[in-house]
């Protein structure tokens, strides 16, 4: 395949909306589509062009990136009436950056290949803020030559590119990572709730925690920079965290891996979502625990 200069980008949410401007700055022509016209307008203002659907973005591009919330959305972008696979292939590439079940990644690859498209599995790590800064972490899975082809497209958007092996393995690595991050998110929230009940400040608790092996990304970065500053705008929305956690637990059940913590964490994320925290940052689960504590005290 010749050098990629034109990129279709489907899905302009918190992550995609941060990634596209960096592609433009990297010298790529970017054709964008999202269900939200305002998201497309924002990317046009950043130097991209808009498309009327995934098919139009694909028709204009050498490579198409999908960055969507779940596998149903990816299926629609692939197979819908205006889907990517409606466009005649030219041996081009689809780079799926959506966090989905590894089994779904393999199924989508087979579907794309059947229509003559090449498929690369590309899980994305880190936050929306880091995406806007061009500091994403990419885990790339697929054929060796295809992984080499997409690398120049990824470089303007991230500072770390990891070879994830075959298709499906990159998705698996993302789910493994997010499982620990999300279970740790709940554990951090419960720990800080315990500290508060004991009359301790979060600063005191975190000073100790971050000086020991108890520390983790939530104690060092997420909670201090988000909910503990009163900021619950979604760096990573709680509802997306719940989705990723659900995928991990489903995969674990299929593979016979016990998930004591995951099953309990799902209940907490469901409770937080039902109480209206779903569109907020994952760290906002701390405020849900505070509300539950207040309700328990009143009884």
CORLINRA-V519327 format. One record per backbone hydrogen bond with DSSP energy under -1.0 kcal/mol. NH is the residue of the N-H (numbers start at 1). CO is the residue of the C=O. If there is no record, write none. Layout:
BEGIN
NH,CO  NH,CO
END
This chain:
BEGIN
7,29  8,63  9,31  10,65  11,33  17,13  19,15  20,16  23,19  24,20  25,21  26,22  27,24  28,23  29,5  31,7  32,49  33,9  40,36  41,37  42,38  43,39  44,40  45,41  47,44  48,43  49,30  51,32  55,82  57,53  58,54  59,55  60,56  61,58  62,6  63,6  64,93  65,8  66,95  67,10  74,70  75,71  76,72  77,73  78,74  79,75  80,76  83,80  84,77  85,78  86,83  87,84  93,62  94,118  95,64  96,120  97,66  105,101  106,102  107,103  108,104  109,105  110,106  111,107  112,108  113,109  114,110  116,113  117,112  118,92  120,94  121,141  122,96  123,139  125,137  128,235  131,127  132,128  133,129  134,131  135,130  136,157  137,125  138,160  139,123  140,162  141,121  142,165  147,143  148,144  149,145  150,146  151,147  153,150  154,150  155,151  157,154  158,154  159,136  160,136  162,138  164,140  169,166  172,168  173,169  174,170  175,171  176,172  177,173  178,174  179,175  180,176  181,177  182,178  183,179  184,180  185,181  186,182  187,183  188,184  189,185  190,186  191,187  192,188  193,189  194,190  195,191  196,192  197,193  198,194  199,196  200,195  205,201  206,202  207,203  208,204  209,205  210,206  211,208  212,209  215,212  220,216  221,217  222,217  223,218  225,221  226,222  228,223  229,226  230,227  231,226  238,280  239,278  241,237  242,238  243,239  244,240  245,241  246,242  247,243  248,244  249,245  250,246  251,247  252,248  253,249  254,250  255,251  257,252  263,259  264,260  265,261  266,262  267,263  268,264  269,265  270,266  271,267  272,268  273,269  274,270  275,271  276,273  277,272  280,277  281,232  282,236  284,281  285,282  286,283  288,284  289,285  290,286  291,287  292,288  293,289  294,290  295,291  296,292  297,293  298,294
END
